[in-house]
Amino acid sequence: MTRSRVLGIDVSKATLDVCLVLAAQSRIGTFQNDAQGHKALYRWITKGCVDELPHVCMEATGQYGVHVAQHLYAHKCPVSVVNPARIKAHARAMGKRNKTDRIDAAVIADYCLKQMPALWTPPPIYLRDLKALIRYLDDLKKMRTQERNRVKSGTETRGVIMRIRAHIEYLDTEIKAVGIEVQELIDEIPVLKWQRDLLVTIPGIAQLTAAKILAEVPHITEFESARQLAAYAGVTPRNHDSGSSVHSKPRFSKEGNAHLRQALYLPAVSAKNHNPIVRAFCQRLIDKGKAPKAVVGAAMRKLLHIAYGVLKSGQPFDPEYLKKQAVGA
């Protein structure tokens, strides 16, 4: 449905710069990014509003925009949370050379008005908790890697080495505890447990990878196709060909969820060797002369397609699926 009222929000940690477009007119404002600021923003956008709340649009900026999105959604505003790469591309298309928070808010409003992005639905609390735990677990592992690298860097000061090793020991304990908490949370929610148990039937996907997929894609079965899900993850190839002379190697679009891509990499390497469907698929690409990195990228995409199919159908992974399809044809 076309809307004549849109609100673009540029989110930062402390403030919200906004641009409200009403037909041919626009208003700009700045509000604090806290509970009182969210209430003031809602009063501001509904002032003089009789029959239509604005379509609110903002970039996906981690935790800073979550609470204002939830507040406006709870007050019946249609809300869209979009990939920042799309806003950046739209700004280039508009010829915007300067960048300020107010300009960004106006660009977001213009994008919303012209593109009418899909509406956002807040995930259940248990999925927000799962995502927070998964992200924290990833941060802990990164810190442990940094500390291990410090030990290998040649540091000889005894006091420093002792503290680094003590920190690594603490991180090991915390990583183990958070990993257990992740699985316990999933076990407590029947739908999550059912989905995880389906995903781990896929060779290459273990319990932690299943948890990451469920955390990063809260409404995975609502995607219209596996291709759409792959685009959300940013694992679709992007070609750059022009005429007869420009033929660059295909690369990931990388306009999707970076956390989901990271979660798929090692499982795809494993699936390339141990998952019969992914292995056969990758072998065809190798026979065509595709580069190793391209093959792993394709394996990531194929693994995500299989995960989507398993969850959408509600059936565990079937290694004979392709053969059965061929027989049926």
C-alpha positions, 0 to 999 in steps of 0.5 A: 500500500502506498503511503503519503507519510513516511519517517526516516530515522538516523539512529545513533547511541544518544540521539535520533535525527528524524525527517517526517515527509507529509506529501510534498512537505517535510519536517526535521527534528532531533530526539534523545535515544531513550524512553522519554525521547521515544515518547516525545518522538511519537507525540511529534509525529502524531501531532495533527495526524488524523487517519494515517500513522507514518511508515517508519524506516531506519537502518539496522544498527545493532542495539541502538535502534531496537528500543525506538523500533519496538516503541513505535511498533507497539503504537501501531506504526508500520516499521521497516528496518533495512540494510545500511548498504541499501541506504548508502546505495540510495544516497549515491543514486540521489547524488548526495555528497555530504553526510550529516545525521539530518541528511541521512534521515532525509535519505532514509525517508526518501528511500522509504517513500520510493521503495516501500521496504518490507515491514519489520516484526519484533522477534519474541523475547526468547529470540532476542535473548538467544541472539544476545547470548550468541553474539556474546559467545562470539565476542568471547571467542574473539577475545580468547584468540587475541590473548592466544596470539599475544602469548605467541607474539614473543612476550617474555615479561613473566607477569604479563604472561601469567595474566594473559594465561589467567585471562585465557583460562577465565575465557575458556570457562565463560565460553563453556558456560555460555555455550551450555546456557545457549542450548538450555535456552533452546531446550526450554522453547519447544519450537526452537528445540524442534528447529534445532533438532531438524537442523542438526540432521544436516551433515555440516551443521552442529548444535552451535551452528544451528543456534546461530542460524536460529538467532540470526534469522528469527523468522526463517520460514517466512522467507518466500524462497531459499534464494531470498534467504541467501540474499538476506545472508549476503551469500548470493554471487554478484557479477561484474560484466560489461561488454566484451572486456570487463569480466570480473570474478563473481563475489559475495554481495555482502549486503546481508547479515555478516554474522550469519555468513560467518556462522556458515563458513566452517560448516560449509567447509565441513559439508563440502567433504561430508554432506553428500548433496553439498559434496556432489554440488561442489565437485561439479563446480570444481570440475568446471574450474571454479576457484576454491574460495568460490566453491566454499562460498557456493557451499555456504549458499547450498547449505543455507538452502538445505537448512531452509528446506528442512525447516520449511518442510519440517522434515529431517535431512534426506541424503537421498533427496536428489535421487528421489527427485530424479526418479520422480521426474 
